[in-house]
Each structure stands twice: as structure tokens, then as C-alpha cells.
Amino acid sequence: MKNAWVFSLIVVCAATFLQASGAAEAAQSVEAEPANVRKLAQAAVGTRDSEGLPFAIVDKKRARVFIYGADGALQGASPVLLGLAQGDDSVPGIGERKMSEIRPEERTTPAGRFISEPGVNLQGEDIVWIDYDAAVSMHRVRTSNKKERRLERLASTRAEDHRISYGCINVPAAFYDAHVKPLFGNAPGVIYVLPDKKPPREYFKFLPEG
């Protein structure tokens, strides 16, 4: 009888844990947008700037990405890793240079509106091109360099900890497979990257003033 009671308790605890884990994962996928992100999403759909395509908004200051369907409905949100250096423009010709030749201050994630394209990198991994000429893409987080602690950085609540890449946008692998790949992995989409320093309307003229 005692063993049966212990077994029942274990089952209940396990079920509670799985429910909590599932709830946490679901909460992340339906995370409410900050006001500036929601304003951009509404304007993108309202002015038809998103061209009836699915779109994503990358909030560099918060180090997060928000994924939307073609109708403007939020599909999911996730922390991301971004370029090491703050800055809103790519260095001219940077896409043609070797990574070893790129200085730390040149490792920026450019701001702006981009038409994404499905692609494949040199390792055969599927990625989403954001700016092909500048070699900027969105892809699953890479953990080959243990010193960079990319998974730990993704989990950090400090936005500055998320600055590590050469400019590409790294997302958790599970989030990429669940939200990025289905919407952007087979057809074009629109990627909006909010600036670090410049006013958003400098990049997004369709945004209402104020």
C-alpha cells in the first residue's frame, strides 16, 4: 500500500512538472509585444507594407524576436543573440570579407526592412537570409564555440549578454523549427529590425508620428 501511494505521488508530481513546463513554453510563444513592437506590427499590416507576407520584428534593445502570420497575428516570441557591437548599419563590403578579418566594432546587426529568402549555408544548414550581400541571416543558435556560452546568453535577462554574433540573428533551435522555418523557410517574408540608436521612422516611413 505504501509503495502504491509513493508511486501515485510521483505520478502526480511528474504531471505537475510537465504541465508547468508546457505552460512556460506556451507563455513564451504567446508573449505580449512591447508597445513599440505592437505599433510597428499594426502599421506594417495597416499600410500593407508587409505585402501580405508573414513578418518578424527584431527588437535589438530587448534582444527579442516576434513572429507574425500574414494577417498580423502574433505567432511566437523568443530571445535572440545579435551582433556584438551596437550599430544600425553594416560596414560596406563586409559580406565579402572573411570572419577573421571583421573587427569587433564591425559586428553589427543592421536595422531596417528586409525581404527574407530561404537559404542554405556552407555547412548545408537551412537558414533564412535577411541581407544576403552583408551575409546576415537568421538561424539556429550555434554552440560549437563553448567559450561564447551562447545558450547561457540566450537565457540571460540582460540584453547586453545577447550581443555576441558577427551580425546574424541566432534563435533557439526549437523556436526556429516551430516558428521561423514554417513561415520563412520555404518562401519570402519581411523582417523588420528595430534600430539601436536611430529613430525607428528613419527606417520605417510608414510608422505614424508620435
N, C-alpha and C positions, 0 to 999 in steps of 0.2 A: 504493500500500500504506500509506504514511504517513497519507494522508488518511482511509483506511478505519479505521485504528487510532484516530485522533483522534476520528472520528465515533462509534466504539464506546465510547470513554472518556466522551464527552459523554452518550451514552445511559445508560450505567451511572450516572454522577453524577446525572443528572436523575431516574432511577428511585429512587436512594437518597434524594434530597431529597424526592420525593413520598411515599415510604414513611415517612420521618421526620416529615413534616408530618402525614400521616394518622395516624400513631401518636400524635403530640402531641394532635391533635384528639380521637382516641378516648380518650386518657388523661384529658382534661378531662371527657368525657362520662360516664366511669365513676369519677370521683374518689371516693375513700372519704370518708365523712362523719366529722366530728369526733364525739367521744363524746357530747357533749350533743345534737347533732343526731340521731344514731342513736337515742339514748334516747327522744327525743320521737317520732320516726317509729315506733318499735316500740310505744310506748304508745298512739299515735293509732290504730294498727291493732288492737292487742290489746284495747283498751277499746271499739273501734268508734266512737271519737269522729270518725273521718274519714268515717263513714257510708257506707263502701263506694265513696267517690269518689276520684278522683286528688287528690293534695295536693302542696303545696310548702311547704318550710320556708325562711324567710329568716333567716339568721344575721347580724344587724346588726353585731355586733362584728367579724366576719371579712369583712363585705361580700360575702356569697355567698348564692346560692340553690340549693336542692337539690330536684329534681323527682322525684316518686314516682308510680307507677301505683296503681290502686285496690287492688292486692294488697300494696302497701308496698314493692315492688321499686324500687330507685333507677334512674331513667331517665337522669339527667344532672345536672351541676352547672356553675355559672358564676359569675364575678364579677358584681357588680351595682353600680349607683350608687343612693345613698339620699339622704334629706333632709339638708340642710346641717347642721341642728342636732341634737345628741343629745337624746333625749327619747322617752318611750314613749306619749304621748297627743297627740291632735290638739287644737288650740285650738277650743273650741266655735264653731260657725258659720263655720269657715274655708272650707268648701266653697262658701259663698255670696259670698265676697269676691273681688275682682279680684287677680290675682297681684301687681300693682304695690302693693297695699295690705298684703301679707304681709311682716312683718318677718323679718330673718334668723333670729332666735331662735325663730320660729314655724314654721320649715320642717322639721318633724319627720315621720318615718315612724312611724306608730303601731304599737305592739306588740299582739299578741292573735291571736285566732282569727277568721277571716273566711270567709264563703261568697262565693266569687268569682262574677262574672257576665260573660259575653261582652258587649262593648260597642263603640261607635264614638265617637271624639272629634269635635270640631268641624271638624277637617280631613278627616274621612272615613276616618281610620286605625283599623284594628281594634285594640282594646286589651282588657285583662282588668281589670274593676273589682274592687278589693279592698274599698274603703269608699266607696261612691258619695256618701254625704252629705258626707264630708270631701274628696271629689274626689281620692282616692288610687287609683292604678291601677298595673298592671304593663304596660310597653310597650317597644317597641324604643328603643334609645338615640337621642336626638335630638342632632344635631351642628350645628344652624343657628347657634348662638352660638359662634363659633370661640374666643372668649376663655375659655370654660369648659373647653376641652380635654377633652371628655367621653371620647373614645376613649383618650386618654393616661391619663386617670384609671382607666378600666376595666383598663388593662394594668398599672397600678401595683401593687406588692406591699404598699403601705402602706394599711391600711384607712381611715385618715383622709383619704386622697386621694379616696376614693369618696363623700365627702359633698359633694353639690353641688345636688341637686334640691330641688323645693318639697315633697317628701314622696313622690312617686311612685318606683316601683322600675324603674329602667332596666336592660335586659339587652341584650347584643349581638344585633343583628338576626338573624344566622344561628341563634343559640341559641333565640331567640324562635320562629322559623319551624320549627325542628326539634323543640323540646320543649314550649314553652309553648302555642303555638297549637293543636297537635293534641289536647292534653289539656284545655285550659281555654278554647279559642276558640269552642267550639260548645255547651258545657254547663257547668253549675256545677261547682265544685271547692272544696276547702278550702285556705286559705292560712294558715299559722302564721308569725307574725313574732315572733321572739325579742326580748325587751326589751334595751335598752341598760343600764339601771340597776336595775330592779326584779327580784326573784326570779322565775324562769320559772313557778313554781307559783302565783304570784299571777294569772297569766293562764290557765294550763293545769292545772286542778284534777285532771285525770286522770293527771298525772305521778306516778310513785312517789316517795316521800320519799327523801332521801339522795342 
